[in-house]
Amino acid sequence: MNLDLQGSTPHGVLLPIHWGTFNLAFHPWAEPAEWTADAAGAAGQKIALPRPGEPFEPAGTLPVEPWWRPISSPIAHPWRRPASADGASHDARAADLDLAGDR
């Protein structure tokens, strides 16, 4: 959605919100951060990943360290599957974003 609002050209800073403060979902606690950071990297979109309550200036140095990794379990489903051995590409949305199926 961030790129949709930007005419498919990444600019500015993506700031994920409403994650990482409570574990209320069926998915792993860190999954939203991992998926969002991975998708932003794939799109060339700058992303800020501050700790809850950490201030930062979007025009300054962005907090980009995945601070949650030392305190969370690994996620079961990466956002994108690794490329196959034959190098075949696939549509990440069609193949990987299973929002309701195998959980």
Buried (B, 14 or more C-beta within 10 A) or exposed (E): EBBEEBEEEBEEBBBBEEBBEEEEEEBBBBBBBBBBBBBBEEBEBBBBBBEEEEEBEEEEEBEEEEBBEEEBEEBEBEBBEEEEEEEEEEEBEEEBBEEEEEE
